[in-house]
Amino acid sequence: MKKIAVVIGVLSLFLMGCDDVLSIVTVNENGEKVIHNYVSLIGETVYDTTVSLKNWRDMEQLKDDDFLSENLLVTIVSKKENIVVLGATDYAMEIKFFDGGYKYTVFMSADSLSKAFK
């Protein structure tokens, strides 16, 4: 019983530190909606006019990155808001571009989070 209380306490502290929840809705092969929920882990805003990533078009530079794998469920590009969202089963990343930099947030899936604390 004491172990359960400790796990719940640690999970509560972890979730209090989470800033954001990201939900991505996709459609499976049967045409049914599937909702993937993610909890933010880390995020950073980078102000740098020399960065190579200045807008959503520059995402092609990340092709060799481990994050961009065949395991991606979805890639969403919002040209109007200059946002790119990459989602896989266990993680997701949101990148918001602005003049002079970008902000990224890395998310862990809610399912993976619950499995980690079982």
MODELLER restraints for C-alpha pairs under 7 A, 6 or more apart:
rsr = mdl.restraints
at = mdl.atoms
rsr.add(forms.Gaussian(group=physical.xy_distance, feature=features.Distance(at['CA:7:A'], at['CA:117:A']), mean=6.98, stdev=0.5))
rsr.add(forms.Gaussian(group=physical.xy_distance, feature=features.Distance(at['CA:18:A'], at['CA:39:A']), mean=6.71, stdev=0.5))
rsr.add(forms.Gaussian(group=physical.xy_distance, feature=features.Distance(at['CA:18:A'], at['CA:40:A']), mean=5.50, stdev=0.5))
rsr.add(forms.Gaussian(group=physical.xy_distance, feature=features.Distance(at['CA:18:A'], at['CA:41:A']), mean=6.32, stdev=0.5))
rsr.add(forms.Gaussian(group=physical.xy_distance, feature=features.Distance(at['CA:19:A'], at['CA:40:A']), mean=6.13, stdev=0.5))
rsr.add(forms.Gaussian(group=physical.xy_distance, feature=features.Distance(at['CA:20:A'], at['CA:39:A']), mean=6.13, stdev=0.5))
rsr.add(forms.Gaussian(group=physical.xy_distance, feature=features.Distance(at['CA:20:A'], at['CA:40:A']), mean=5.24, stdev=0.5))
rsr.add(forms.Gaussian(group=physical.xy_distance, feature=features.Distance(at['CA:21:A'], at['CA:38:A']), mean=5.66, stdev=0.5))
rsr.add(forms.Gaussian(group=physical.xy_distance, feature=features.Distance(at['CA:21:A'], at['CA:39:A']), mean=4.70, stdev=0.5))
rsr.add(forms.Gaussian(group=physical.xy_distance, feature=features.Distance(at['CA:21:A'], at['CA:40:A']), mean=6.11, stdev=0.5))
rsr.add(forms.Gaussian(group=physical.xy_distance, feature=features.Distance(at['CA:22:A'], at['CA:37:A']), mean=5.81, stdev=0.5))
rsr.add(forms.Gaussian(group=physical.xy_distance, feature=features.Distance(at['CA:22:A'], at['CA:38:A']), mean=5.01, stdev=0.5))
rsr.add(forms.Gaussian(group=physical.xy_distance, feature=features.Distance(at['CA:22:A'], at['CA:39:A']), mean=6.37, stdev=0.5))
rsr.add(forms.Gaussian(group=physical.xy_distance, feature=features.Distance(at['CA:23:A'], at['CA:35:A']), mean=6.56, stdev=0.5))
rsr.add(forms.Gaussian(group=physical.xy_distance, feature=features.Distance(at['CA:23:A'], at['CA:36:A']), mean=5.56, stdev=0.5))
rsr.add(forms.Gaussian(group=physical.xy_distance, feature=features.Distance(at['CA:23:A'], at['CA:37:A']), mean=4.49, stdev=0.5))
rsr.add(forms.Gaussian(group=physical.xy_distance, feature=features.Distance(at['CA:23:A'], at['CA:38:A']), mean=6.23, stdev=0.5))
rsr.add(forms.Gaussian(group=physical.xy_distance, feature=features.Distance(at['CA:24:A'], at['CA:35:A']), mean=5.73, stdev=0.5))
rsr.add(forms.Gaussian(group=physical.xy_distance, feature=features.Distance(at['CA:24:A'], at['CA:36:A']), mean=5.15, stdev=0.5))
rsr.add(forms.Gaussian(group=physical.xy_distance, feature=features.Distance(at['CA:24:A'], at['CA:37:A']), mean=6.58, stdev=0.5))
rsr.add(forms.Gaussian(group=physical.xy_distance, feature=features.Distance(at['CA:25:A'], at['CA:33:A']), mean=6.55, stdev=0.5))
rsr.add(forms.Gaussian(group=physical.xy_distance, feature=features.Distance(at['CA:25:A'], at['CA:34:A']), mean=5.64, stdev=0.5))
rsr.add(forms.Gaussian(group=physical.xy_distance, feature=features.Distance(at['CA:25:A'], at['CA:35:A']), mean=4.49, stdev=0.5))
rsr.add(forms.Gaussian(group=physical.xy_distance, feature=features.Distance(at['CA:25:A'], at['CA:36:A']), mean=6.31, stdev=0.5))
rsr.add(forms.Gaussian(group=physical.xy_distance, feature=features.Distance(at['CA:26:A'], at['CA:33:A']), mean=5.72, stdev=0.5))
rsr.add(forms.Gaussian(group=physical.xy_distance, feature=features.Distance(at['CA:26:A'], at['CA:34:A']), mean=5.18, stdev=0.5))
rsr.add(forms.Gaussian(group=physical.xy_distance, feature=features.Distance(at['CA:26:A'], at['CA:35:A']), mean=6.37, stdev=0.5))
rsr.add(forms.Gaussian(group=physical.xy_distance, feature=features.Distance(at['CA:27:A'], at['CA:33:A']), mean=4.52, stdev=0.5))
rsr.add(forms.Gaussian(group=physical.xy_distance, feature=features.Distance(at['CA:27:A'], at['CA:34:A']), mean=5.63, stdev=0.5))
rsr.add(forms.Gaussian(group=physical.xy_distance, feature=features.Distance(at['CA:28:A'], at['CA:34:A']), mean=6.58, stdev=0.5))
rsr.add(forms.Gaussian(group=physical.xy_distance, feature=features.Distance(at['CA:37:A'], at['CA:109:A']), mean=5.82, stdev=0.5))
rsr.add(forms.Gaussian(group=physical.xy_distance, feature=features.Distance(at['CA:37:A'], at['CA:110:A']), mean=5.59, stdev=0.5))
rsr.add(forms.Gaussian(group=physical.xy_distance, feature=features.Distance(at['CA:38:A'], at['CA:107:A']), mean=5.43, stdev=0.5))
rsr.add(forms.Gaussian(group=physical.xy_distance, feature=features.Distance(at['CA:38:A'], at['CA:108:A']), mean=5.17, stdev=0.5))
rsr.add(forms.Gaussian(group=physical.xy_distance, feature=features.Distance(at['CA:38:A'], at['CA:109:A']), mean=4.04, stdev=0.5))
rsr.add(forms.Gaussian(group=physical.xy_distance, feature=features.Distance(at['CA:38:A'], at['CA:110:A']), mean=5.11, stdev=0.5))
rsr.add(forms.Gaussian(group=physical.xy_distance, feature=features.Distance(at['CA:39:A'], at['CA:107:A']), mean=5.09, stdev=0.5))
rsr.add(forms.Gaussian(group=physical.xy_distance, feature=features.Distance(at['CA:39:A'], at['CA:108:A']), mean=5.31, stdev=0.5))
rsr.add(forms.Gaussian(group=physical.xy_distance, feature=features.Distance(at['CA:39:A'], at['CA:109:A']), mean=6.16, stdev=0.5))
rsr.add(forms.Gaussian(group=physical.xy_distance, feature=features.Distance(at['CA:39:A'], at['CA:110:A']), mean=6.18, stdev=0.5))
rsr.add(forms.Gaussian(group=physical.xy_distance, feature=features.Distance(at['CA:40:A'], at['CA:105:A']), mean=6.63, stdev=0.5))
rsr.add(forms.Gaussian(group=physical.xy_distance, feature=features.Distance(at['CA:40:A'], at['CA:106:A']), mean=5.82, stdev=0.5))
rsr.add(forms.Gaussian(group=physical.xy_distance, feature=features.Distance(at['CA:40:A'], at['CA:107:A']), mean=4.10, stdev=0.5))
rsr.add(forms.Gaussian(group=physical.xy_distance, feature=features.Distance(at['CA:40:A'], at['CA:108:A']), mean=6.31, stdev=0.5))
rsr.add(forms.Gaussian(group=physical.xy_distance, feature=features.Distance(at['CA:41:A'], at['CA:106:A']), mean=5.76, stdev=0.5))
rsr.add(forms.Gaussian(group=physical.xy_distance, feature=features.Distance(at['CA:41:A'], at['CA:107:A']), mean=5.37, stdev=0.5))
rsr.add(forms.Gaussian(group=physical.xy_distance, feature=features.Distance(at['CA:41:A'], at['CA:108:A']), mean=6.58, stdev=0.5))
rsr.add(forms.Gaussian(group=physical.xy_distance, feature=features.Distance(at['CA:42:A'], at['CA:105:A']), mean=5.75, stdev=0.5))
rsr.add(forms.Gaussian(group=physical.xy_distance, feature=features.Distance(at['CA:42:A'], at['CA:106:A']), mean=5.41, stdev=0.5))
rsr.add(forms.Gaussian(group=physical.xy_distance, feature=features.Distance(at['CA:43:A'], at['CA:104:A']), mean=5.42, stdev=0.5))
rsr.add(forms.Gaussian(group=physical.xy_distance, feature=features.Distance(at['CA:43:A'], at['CA:105:A']), mean=4.03, stdev=0.5))
rsr.add(forms.Gaussian(group=physical.xy_distance, feature=features.Distance(at['CA:43:A'], at['CA:106:A']), mean=6.13, stdev=0.5))
rsr.add(forms.Gaussian(group=physical.xy_distance, feature=features.Distance(at['CA:44:A'], at['CA:103:A']), mean=5.62, stdev=0.5))
rsr.add(forms.Gaussian(group=physical.xy_distance, feature=features.Distance(at['CA:44:A'], at['CA:104:A']), mean=5.61, stdev=0.5))
rsr.add(forms.Gaussian(group=physical.xy_distance, feature=features.Distance(at['CA:44:A'], at['CA:105:A']), mean=6.64, stdev=0.5))
rsr.add(forms.Gaussian(group=physical.xy_distance, feature=features.Distance(at['CA:45:A'], at['CA:102:A']), mean=5.91, stdev=0.5))
rsr.add(forms.Gaussian(group=physical.xy_distance, feature=features.Distance(at['CA:45:A'], at['CA:103:A']), mean=4.08, stdev=0.5))
rsr.add(forms.Gaussian(group=physical.xy_distance, feature=features.Distance(at['CA:45:A'], at['CA:104:A']), mean=6.50, stdev=0.5))
rsr.add(forms.Gaussian(group=physical.xy_distance, feature=features.Distance(at['CA:46:A'], at['CA:101:A']), mean=5.34, stdev=0.5))
rsr.add(forms.Gaussian(group=physical.xy_distance, feature=features.Distance(at['CA:46:A'], at['CA:102:A']), mean=5.38, stdev=0.5))
rsr.add(forms.Gaussian(group=physical.xy_distance, feature=features.Distance(at['CA:46:A'], at['CA:103:A']), mean=6.01, stdev=0.5))
rsr.add(forms.Gaussian(group=physical.xy_distance, feature=features.Distance(at['CA:47:A'], at['CA:100:A']), mean=5.64, stdev=0.5))
rsr.add(forms.Gaussian(group=physical.xy_distance, feature=features.Distance(at['CA:47:A'], at['CA:101:A']), mean=4.37, stdev=0.5))
rsr.add(forms.Gaussian(group=physical.xy_distance, feature=features.Distance(at['CA:47:A'], at['CA:102:A']), mean=6.70, stdev=0.5))
rsr.add(forms.Gaussian(group=physical.xy_distance, feature=features.Distance(at['CA:48:A'], at['CA:100:A']), mean=5.38, stdev=0.5))
rsr.add(forms.Gaussian(group=physical.xy_distance, feature=features.Distance(at['CA:48:A'], at['CA:101:A']), mean=4.99, stdev=0.5))
rsr.add(forms.Gaussian(group=physical.xy_distance, feature=features.Distance(at['CA:49:A'], at['CA:100:A']), mean=4.43, stdev=0.5))
rsr.add(forms.Gaussian(group=physical.xy_distance, feature=features.Distance(at['CA:49:A'], at['CA:101:A']), mean=6.08, stdev=0.5))
rsr.add(forms.Gaussian(group=physical.xy_distance, feature=features.Distance(at['CA:51:A'], at['CA:101:A']), mean=6.90, stdev=0.5))
rsr.add(forms.Gaussian(group=physical.xy_distance, feature=features.Distance(at['CA:54:A'], at['CA:97:A']), mean=6.19, stdev=0.5))
rsr.add(forms.Gaussian(group=physical.xy_distance, feature=features.Distance(at['CA:54:A'], at['CA:101:A']), mean=6.53, stdev=0.5))
rsr.add(forms.Gaussian(group=physical.xy_distance, feature=features.Distance(at['CA:55:A'], at['CA:82:A']), mean=6.23, stdev=0.5))
rsr.add(forms.Gaussian(group=physical.xy_distance, feature=features.Distance(at['CA:55:A'], at['CA:97:A']), mean=5.39, stdev=0.5))
rsr.add(forms.Gaussian(group=physical.xy_distance, feature=features.Distance(at['CA:56:A'], at['CA:77:A']), mean=6.94, stdev=0.5))
rsr.add(forms.Gaussian(group=physical.xy_distance, feature=features.Distance(at['CA:56:A'], at['CA:82:A']), mean=5.88, stdev=0.5))
rsr.add(forms.Gaussian(group=physical.xy_distance, feature=features.Distance(at['CA:56:A'], at['CA:83:A']), mean=6.43, stdev=0.5))
rsr.add(forms.Gaussian(group=physical.xy_distance, feature=features.Distance(at['CA:56:A'], at['CA:84:A']), mean=6.19, stdev=0.5))
rsr.add(forms.Gaussian(group=physical.xy_distance, feature=features.Distance(at['CA:71:A'], at['CA:88:A']), mean=6.02, stdev=0.5))
rsr.add(forms.Gaussian(group=physical.xy_distance, feature=features.Distance(at['CA:72:A'], at['CA:87:A']), mean=5.67, stdev=0.5))
rsr.add(forms.Gaussian(group=physical.xy_distance, feature=features.Distance(at['CA:72:A'], at['CA:88:A']), mean=4.35, stdev=0.5))
rsr.add(forms.Gaussian(group=physical.xy_distance, feature=features.Distance(at['CA:73:A'], at['CA:87:A']), mean=5.57, stdev=0.5))
rsr.add(forms.Gaussian(group=physical.xy_distance, feature=features.Distance(at['CA:73:A'], at['CA:88:A']), mean=4.90, stdev=0.5))
rsr.add(forms.Gaussian(group=physical.xy_distance, feature=features.Distance(at['CA:73:A'], at['CA:89:A']), mean=6.87, stdev=0.5))
rsr.add(forms.Gaussian(group=physical.xy_distance, feature=features.Distance(at['CA:74:A'], at['CA:86:A']), mean=5.99, stdev=0.5))
rsr.add(forms.Gaussian(group=physical.xy_distance, feature=features.Distance(at['CA:74:A'], at['CA:87:A']), mean=5.19, stdev=0.5))
rsr.add(forms.Gaussian(group=physical.xy_distance, feature=features.Distance(at['CA:74:A'], at['CA:88:A']), mean=6.92, stdev=0.5))
rsr.add(forms.Gaussian(group=physical.xy_distance, feature=features.Distance(at['CA:75:A'], at['CA:85:A']), mean=5.71, stdev=0.5))
rsr.add(forms.Gaussian(group=physical.xy_distance, feature=features.Distance(at['CA:75:A'], at['CA:86:A']), mean=4.65, stdev=0.5))
rsr.add(forms.Gaussian(group=physical.xy_distance, feature=features.Distance(at['CA:75:A'], at['CA:87:A']), mean=6.40, stdev=0.5))
rsr.add(forms.Gaussian(group=physical.xy_distance, feature=features.Distance(at['CA:76:A'], at['CA:84:A']), mean=5.64, stdev=0.5))
rsr.add(forms.Gaussian(group=physical.xy_distance, feature=features.Distance(at['CA:76:A'], at['CA:85:A']), mean=5.01, stdev=0.5))
rsr.add(forms.Gaussian(group=physical.xy_distance, feature=features.Distance(at['CA:76:A'], at['CA:86:A']), mean=6.54, stdev=0.5))
rsr.add(forms.Gaussian(group=physical.xy_distance, feature=features.Distance(at['CA:77:A'], at['CA:83:A']), mean=5.95, stdev=0.5))
rsr.add(forms.Gaussian(group=physical.xy_distance, feature=features.Distance(at['CA:77:A'], at['CA:84:A']), mean=4.66, stdev=0.5))
rsr.add(forms.Gaussian(group=physical.xy_distance, feature=features.Distance(at['CA:77:A'], at['CA:85:A']), mean=6.61, stdev=0.5))
rsr.add(forms.Gaussian(group=physical.xy_distance, feature=features.Distance(at['CA:78:A'], at['CA:84:A']), mean=6.38, stdev=0.5))
rsr.add(forms.Gaussian(group=physical.xy_distance, feature=features.Distance(at['CA:82:A'], at['CA:96:A']), mean=6.11, stdev=0.5))
rsr.add(forms.Gaussian(group=physical.xy_distance, feature=features.Distance(at['CA:82:A'], at['CA:97:A']), mean=5.58, stdev=0.5))
rsr.add(forms.Gaussian(group=physical.xy_distance, feature=features.Distance(at['CA:83:A'], at['CA:95:A']), mean=5.65, stdev=0.5))
rsr.add(forms.Gaussian(group=physical.xy_distance, feature=features.Distance(at['CA:83:A'], at['CA:96:A']), mean=4.52, stdev=0.5))
rsr.add(forms.Gaussian(group=physical.xy_distance, feature=features.Distance(at['CA:83:A'], at['CA:97:A']), mean=6.25, stdev=0.5))
rsr.add(forms.Gaussian(group=physical.xy_distance, feature=features.Distance(at['CA:84:A'], at['CA:94:A']), mean=5.81, stdev=0.5))
rsr.add(forms.Gaussian(group=physical.xy_distance, feature=features.Distance(at['CA:84:A'], at['CA:95:A']), mean=5.24, stdev=0.5))
rsr.add(forms.Gaussian(group=physical.xy_distance, feature=features.Distance(at['CA:84:A'], at['CA:96:A']), mean=6.65, stdev=0.5))
rsr.add(forms.Gaussian(group=physical.xy_distance, feature=features.Distance(at['CA:85:A'], at['CA:93:A']), mean=5.66, stdev=0.5))
rsr.add(forms.Gaussian(group=physical.xy_distance, feature=features.Distance(at['CA:85:A'], at['CA:94:A']), mean=4.40, stdev=0.5))
rsr.add(forms.Gaussian(group=physical.xy_distance, feature=features.Distance(at['CA:85:A'], at['CA:95:A']), mean=6.38, stdev=0.5))
rsr.add(forms.Gaussian(group=physical.xy_distance, feature=features.Distance(at['CA:86:A'], at['CA:92:A']), mean=5.45, stdev=0.5))
rsr.add(forms.Gaussian(group=physical.xy_distance, feature=features.Distance(at['CA:86:A'], at['CA:93:A']), mean=5.22, stdev=0.5))
rsr.add(forms.Gaussian(group=physical.xy_distance, feature=features.Distance(at['CA:86:A'], at['CA:94:A']), mean=6.50, stdev=0.5))
rsr.add(forms.Gaussian(group=physical.xy_distance, feature=features.Distance(at['CA:87:A'], at['CA:93:A']), mean=6.50, stdev=0.5))
rsr.add(forms.Gaussian(group=physical.xy_distance, feature=features.Distance(at['CA:89:A'], at['CA:109:A']), mean=6.95, stdev=0.5))
rsr.add(forms.Gaussian(group=physical.xy_distance, feature=features.Distance(at['CA:90:A'], at['CA:108:A']), mean=5.97, stdev=0.5))
rsr.add(forms.Gaussian(group=physical.xy_distance, feature=features.Distance(at['CA:90:A'], at['CA:109:A']), mean=4.99, stdev=0.5))
rsr.add(forms.Gaussian(group=physical.xy_distance, feature=features.Distance(at['CA:90:A'], at['CA:112:A']), mean=6.06, stdev=0.5))
rsr.add(forms.Gaussian(group=physical.xy_distance, feature=features.Distance(at['CA:91:A'], at['CA:107:A']), mean=5.48, stdev=0.5))
rsr.add(forms.Gaussian(group=physical.xy_distance, feature=features.Distance(at['CA:91:A'], at['CA:108:A']), mean=4.46, stdev=0.5))
rsr.add(forms.Gaussian(group=physical.xy_distance, feature=features.Distance(at['CA:91:A'], at['CA:109:A']), mean=5.34, stdev=0.5))
rsr.add(forms.Gaussian(group=physical.xy_distance, feature=features.Distance(at['CA:92:A'], at['CA:106:A']), mean=5.98, stdev=0.5))
rsr.add(forms.Gaussian(group=physical.xy_distance, feature=features.Distance(at['CA:92:A'], at['CA:107:A']), mean=5.00, stdev=0.5))
rsr.add(forms.Gaussian(group=physical.xy_distance, feature=features.Distance(at['CA:92:A'], at['CA:108:A']), mean=6.49, stdev=0.5))
rsr.add(forms.Gaussian(group=physical.xy_distance, feature=features.Distance(at['CA:93:A'], at['CA:104:A']), mean=6.97, stdev=0.5))
rsr.add(forms.Gaussian(group=physical.xy_distance, feature=features.Distance(at['CA:93:A'], at['CA:105:A']), mean=5.70, stdev=0.5))
rsr.add(forms.Gaussian(group=physical.xy_distance, feature=features.Distance(at['CA:93:A'], at['CA:106:A']), mean=4.55, stdev=0.5))
rsr.add(forms.Gaussian(group=physical.xy_distance, feature=features.Distance(at['CA:93:A'], at['CA:107:A']), mean=5.97, stdev=0.5))
rsr.add(forms.Gaussian(group=physical.xy_distance, feature=features.Distance(at['CA:94:A'], at['CA:104:A']), mean=5.53, stdev=0.5))
rsr.add(forms.Gaussian(group=physical.xy_distance, feature=features.Distance(at['CA:94:A'], at['CA:105:A']), mean=5.32, stdev=0.5))
rsr.add(forms.Gaussian(group=physical.xy_distance, feature=features.Distance(at['CA:94:A'], at['CA:106:A']), mean=6.64, stdev=0.5))
rsr.add(forms.Gaussian(group=physical.xy_distance, feature=features.Distance(at['CA:95:A'], at['CA:102:A']), mean=6.79, stdev=0.5))
rsr.add(forms.Gaussian(group=physical.xy_distance, feature=features.Distance(at['CA:95:A'], at['CA:103:A']), mean=5.70, stdev=0.5))
rsr.add(forms.Gaussian(group=physical.xy_distance, feature=features.Distance(at['CA:95:A'], at['CA:104:A']), mean=4.33, stdev=0.5))
rsr.add(forms.Gaussian(group=physical.xy_distance, feature=features.Distance(at['CA:95:A'], at['CA:105:A']), mean=6.64, stdev=0.5))
rsr.add(forms.Gaussian(group=physical.xy_distance, feature=features.Distance(at['CA:96:A'], at['CA:102:A']), mean=5.52, stdev=0.5))
rsr.add(forms.Gaussian(group=physical.xy_distance, feature=features.Distance(at['CA:96:A'], at['CA:103:A']), mean=5.15, stdev=0.5))
rsr.add(forms.Gaussian(group=physical.xy_distance, feature=features.Distance(at['CA:96:A'], at['CA:104:A']), mean=6.27, stdev=0.5))
rsr.add(forms.Gaussian(group=physical.xy_distance, feature=features.Distance(at['CA:97:A'], at['CA:103:A']), mean=6.48, stdev=0.5))
